[in-house]
Amino acid sequence: MSHSQALREELGRMVNAQFETPEFVRFLSIRYNRNRAGFLALQMAFYVSNRRDCWGYVQGASPLDVKRVIWQHEGEELVNDPRCDTDHYALQVRECELLGIPPEEVARAEPIPQARAAYYAWIYLATRQDWLAALSSSSILERRNNNEVVKGGGLSYRIGQKWRAELGLDWKDMPSTDVHKQADREHSDMIWSLFERYVTDEKSYGSVIQGARESLEIDRAYRLALAVAMERIE
């Protein structure tokens, strides 16, 4: 088996196992009301912004051909995604507004402290590892959202299904969640071509696994923090 084939299998195992961890089980067991959904949508605006920071740092440290792929990736995320005809941060603000949180309130808001710590940790991974591990630490979060890799659907799909069942919302009422269940599949496939090109030996394989593993660990801490906060919201 080639290194890239082994990597595909291991990353698939890792993102599926993420949903069986205590942190993700607790996060996905939260029963939603409008206040809890609004809180999550607002916190996800900071998550989307942090993703732009991390991808920018990853791009800066990457080889030229990798920069081109990330540029295409971020062109959709940061400038305009043809799936929704806007950028992903603006789309998240729109989702907040549909849940009763006006843009002015989004602009004034702050992340909860534990989430802020997770954002700093992801930036650390984007700036303090070798470029291949840094690329993996950002792309694994999209692979975790890839409905074709994760049995039972990625995270955005699962949240969307809960909002439909528990809040009576339709996908059009949660535009950011809706777009990400498709965009992250296509984006993780886009980045996968880079791993096929650069993962050729044990060292490069190990770098990708390390970046993915540490990012998923941060992701678990982040989701647990959101779960604890939502449990306190009436």
LODOZA-208166 format. One record per atom (N, C-alpha, C): x, y, z. Coordinates in pm, whole numbers, plus 32768, in hexadecimal, padded with zeros to 4 digits. Layout:
BEGIN
XYZ...
This chain:
BEGIN
80547F8880008000800080008058807D8000803880DF7FAD8086815A7FA7806D81AE802280C7820E803880B5826780AB803482B780A0801182E480277F97833380187F1B82DE802F7F1D826180057EAC8208801D7E9B81EE80B47F0C81D580F67F0781BF81877ED5823C81CE7EFE82B0819C7ED4832D81D97E3E834181C97E09832681547D798335813E7D2A82DF81A37D56826581B67D11820C82137D1B823E82A27D93826B82CA7DA5829783547D5A831883717D5C837883167D1283F4832C7C7B83D883317C4E837C82DD7BC1835682E27B9D831883687BF482C3839B7BDC8286841E7BD882F1848A7C34835284837C3D83B984EA7BC1841084EE7B90843C847B7B1B8495847D7A9D844A84A47A9383CA84837A1F837D84B17A24836785477A9C834B857A7AAC8337860A7A8F83B686597AA0842A861B7A8584A9866079F784AF8695799A8476864B790D847D867178EA841C86E1794583C38702792F8365876F7970839187F179B8840287EF79FA843288687993846C88C979B0846B894B795084A389AD792C8535898F798D858189607975861089467910862388D5792185D8886978C585E687F8783D85AA8818783B853B886077BB85018888776C856488DC77AE85A6893877698608898D773B867F893A779286B188E2776E8724888E76F48704883876F1868F87FD7684866B87A27608863887EA7611862A8870759C860088BD754B867888EE758286F188DE753B8769890C74B6877788C1744B878C890C73CA87A788CC73C0883E88B673A08864883C73A388F18817731F89368831732889B3885F72BC8A14885472F58A8A880872A58AF287F372D58B6287A0734C8BA787E1734D8BB3886473BB8BF788A8743D8BA8889A74368B2688A874AE8AD5889A74E18AD6880A74868ACF87AA74AE8AD4871E74ED8B5C86FD74B38BC7873474EC8C4C871D75778C59875875888C2387D0760D8C25880E76728BDD87B6764E8B66878576AC8B1A873276CA8B6586B176658B9C8671767B8BE685F476D88C5C860B76C78CA1867A771D8D14869977AD8CE886B177BF8C7D86FE78468C4C871878888C1A8699783A8BE4863E78728BB285C078A38C23856678738C9C857B78AA8D0E8530793D8D20855379618D0D85D279EE8D1685FA7A3E8CA085C27A008C2D85BD7A428BB685847A648BCE84F17A048C0384A57A1B8C1F84177A8D8C8484067A8F8CEA84597AF98D4E84537B818D0F84747B848CB884D87C008C7484FC7C328C1B848C7BD78BDB84457BFF8B8983D27C488BDD83697C1A8C5783547C5C8CAD82F17CE98CD183207CFA8CED83A27D7F8D0783D87DDA8C8F83C27DAA8C1983E77DFF8BA183DF7E238B7F83507DC38B8482F67DE48B64826A7E458BC9822F7E3C8C48825A7E9C8CAC822B7F2A8C8B82587F398C6182D57FBD8C3B83077FF08BBD82C07F988B5D82AA7FC18AE382637FEF8B0581D67FA68B5A81937FCB8B7F810B80538BC28107806E8C1B816780EC8C64816681668C0C8170815A8B9A81B681CC8B4181CB81D88AD2816581778AC98109816F8A5680AE81BC8A6D802C81DF8A027FE6821B8A0E7F6081BC8A547EFF81F28A837E9281A58AD67E35812B8A8E7DFE81388A107DD880C589C97DA0805889B47E09808189A47E86801F89977EF27FDA8A1D7F0B80268A887F037FEB8B0E7F117F7C8B237EAD7F8E8AF27E327F288B077DCA7EA68AC17DEF7EB08A487E237E3789FE7E487DF28A427EBE7E3F8A6D7F207E048AB37F947DC58B377F687E038B797F097DCB8BF77ED47D408BDD7E9A7D338B707E4F7CB08B4D7E177C4E8B2D7E877C7B8AE17EE87C2A8ABD7F5E7BF88B3B7FA47C538B957FC37C308C0D800D7BE68C747FB87BF68C6B7F347BA78CC37EDE7B128CAD7EF57AEB8C307F0A7A5E8C127F267A3A8C367FB57A918C1680137A728C2C80A07A728CC080C67AD28D0880907AEB8D9280BE7AB08DFC80627A9F8DDC7FE27A738E427F8179E68E257F4F79D58DB57F0679508D957ED379488D017EB078EA8CBE7EF078CE8C327ED478588C2C7E74786A8BF67DFA77FA8BF37D9B77838BA27DCB77968B4C7E2E77268AFE7E6476C28B587EAB76F18BCA7EDF76998C227F2D76A68CB47F0477018CD17EA877178D597E73773E8DBE7EDF778D8D907F4077C68DE97FA3783A8DA17FE6787E8DE3804278E98DA0808B78B08D58810478FF8D01814178C98CAC81AB78B38CF5822F79008D5E824A78E68DA982C478618DF482B7784C8E35824577CE8E7B823077588E1B8236776E8DA2820677048D3D820B76E58D15829B774C8D0E82EF77368CED837C76EC8D5E83C3770C8DD983A176C48E4C83D976308E4683B076188E1E8335758D8E11830675448DA4835575898D368372754A8CCC83C075278CFF844C75828D4D848775658D8A850974E88DE2850174E08E318497746E8E8D848973EB8E40847D73ED8DD1843573758D7F8427734A8D4284AD73A98D378509738B8D02858F73738D7385F473668DEE85C273418E5D861873B48EAF864F742E8E9B861C74A28EE7864B74CB8F4785DD74B78FCA85ED74D7902A8584756D9037856F7597906384F87626907184DA767190C9853E762F913285747672918985D57697913C8654764090DE867A765D908D86F076CF902B86D476D38FF4865C77428F9C863677C68FEA863E77C49065860D783F90B7860B787090D88697781490E286F8783A91058781785D908B87D6783C901787A878488F9E87FA78D98F75880F78EE8F1E887179718EE5889079618E4D889979C88E02887479C08D72888879C78D50891C798E8CE08943799E8CB489CD7A328C9589E47A638CA08A5F7AF38C938A787B2F8C0F8A477AE98BA18A5C7B1F8B208A327B2B8B1889997ACC8B5589537AD38B5888C17B498BAE88937B5E8C1E88D57BD08C7388B27C548C2588C17C5E8BD6892C7CD58B8489407CE88B2188CE7C798AE6889F7C818A88882F7CAF8AD087AF7C7D8B4987997CA78B9387227D3E8BAF87257D708BD787997E008BEE87A67E4E8B6D878F7E188AFD87C07E5C8A7D87AE7E628A57871B7DF58A6D86D17DF88A4F86417E5B8AA885F77E648B2686207EC78B7E85E27F548B4C85FF7F698B1A86787FEB8ADF869A800E8A6E863B7FAE8A1586207FC889A785C37FE689DA85367FA48A46850F7FB78A7C8489803E8AC18478807A8AEB84E680F58B3B84DC81718AF7851381628A90856681D58A5885AD81F989CA858181B58993851F81D7890F84EC8217891E8461824988AF842A827288B5839E81F588C68348820788F582CE8194891F827D813388AC8262816488338256810D87C2823780B387A082AF80EB87A48328809A878F83A08037880183B28061887B8394800788EE839F7F9388E2833D7FB388B882C27F4988A2825F7EE6883A82917F1A87CF82C97EC4876482FC7E6D879483707EA587E783C77E598814843C7DE0886784147DE888AF83A67D7488FB83767D1788A583227D4F885282CA7CF98807826E7CAD879782B37CE0876483237C9A86F583667C118722839A7C0187A283B87B8087D383E97B1887D383797B4587E082FD7AEA87D6828C7ACE8743826B7B3386EF827C7B1E865F82687ABB862982D07AC0865D83487A61863883B179D38663838D79C686B9832C794486EB82FE791B86AC827A7969864E82477953861481C378F085A081CE787A85B281947812854D819E783584CA8158789384CE80FC78BA845580B679258406810179628445816679C8840381B6799083D6823D793E842B827A7908840F82FF788683C382F47882834D832C780882FC832B779E8341838077298355834876BF8399838F76BF842F83777721845F8329772684ED83067785853D835C77BF85A58320781C85FC836677D5865483CC782486A8840F77EF86F4847F778287568455779987A283EA7732880283BF76B087BC839C76B9874B835A764186FE833775F786D283B5764186A1841876008670849275BF86E184E07604875484E875C887C7852D754B87F484E3755587FB845F74E18823840F746A87C78422748387458428741786E6843D73D686F984C674288716852C73F0872F85B0739C87AE85B073CC8817856F737F8893856A72FA887F852172FB882C84BA7280880F8473721E87C584CE72528760851571FA870D856971CC875585E6722387A58623720687DE86A671D3886D86A071F188B4863371C5893E86287164895485B4715288EF856170F988FD84EF71318954848171B68966847E71F489B98416720889698396721089B183287234897582A972C3899C8288730189598227738C89788205739C8A0C81DD73358A47819E733F8AD3817573448B3081ED73188B008262731C8B5182DC73A48B4D831F73FD8AF682F174838AE9832A74E88AE582B774F88B56827175458B5781F475D78B31820476168B58827276A38B35828576B38A9F829B76608A6882F2766389D8830C764A898B828B75EC89BA823A75C9897881BE763E8978815C767C89EB814976EA89F680E9776289A28114777E89A0819577F6895A81C377EC88C281B57775888B81B5776B87FB81A4779187D28116778C883280B877BA8816802F7846884C8018785E88C8804478DF89098027795388BF80687941888F80E379B0884D812679D187C680E7796F878480AA798E870A806079E7872A7FE879C287917F9D7A0E87B57F267A9787EE7F4B7A9D88397FB97B1C88737FE27B7C880980197B4787A980637BA1874080947BD486EA80227B8286D67FBA7BB0868E7F447C1B86DE7EFA7C0A87627EF67C6C87B97EB57CF487AE7EF87CF687B17F7D7D7387A97FC77DAE871D7FC07D5986B97FB27D8B86307FAC7DEE861C7F3B7DDA86607ECC7E3786537E5A7EC5867C7E817ED086D97EE17F5487037F0F7F9586977F637F4786557FB67F7F85E780057FAE85757FAB7F6285587F427F8C84F17EE4801285147EA3802985937E8E80A585C07E4E811B85BF7EAE810385E47F2C817385FD7F88818885907FF28128853C8008813B84D2806C81788459802681FC844E8030824683E97FE4829D8390803B82A883AE80BD82FC835F811482C7836681A3830A832181FE82DC831C828882DC83A582CB833F83F782A98348847B82E982D284D282C382B384DA82428244852E821681BF84F6824881B384718249813B8431827F8129845783128195844F835E818F847083EC816A850184058199855B83B0817785E983BF80E2860083AF80A885C2834A801885D483337FC7859A83A67FED852483D57FA484E684437FAF853B84C18025857084DE803685C385567FDF863F854F7FE1868584DD7F9086FD84D07EFC86E084DF7ED0867384A37E43864D84AC7E1E8628853B7E6F85D7857C7E5085A886037E45861D86657EA4867886607EA286E786C07E2D874586A57E0C875A86267D9B87B086077D18877386357D0A86F086247C9186AE86537C8786B186EC7CF986AC87307CF786BA87C27CC2874387EB7CF087AB87A67CBE883387C27C29883B87A47C0187FC87367B7587FB870E7B1D87BD87797B4D875387B87AFF871488237AF08771889A7B5D87B388C07B568812892F7AF78885890E7AFB88B388937AA5892188667A1288FA886D79F2888388397965885888387932883F88C57988880D891C795E87FB89A8793F888189E8799388E689CE797A896B8A0678F489A389D778D589908956785589BE892377E28972896277F588EF8975778B889E89B2776D88CD8A4177D588E18A8F77C3890D8B1A777989948B1D77A189EF8AC477608A728AC176CE8A668A9976AF8A138A3676248A058A0975CC89C38A71760689688AC075B789268B287585898B8B9075C889FB8B9D75A28A618BFE753B8AC38BC8751E8ABB8B4674C28B188B0674358ADF8B0973D98B2D8B3B734C8B008B4173068B1B8ABC
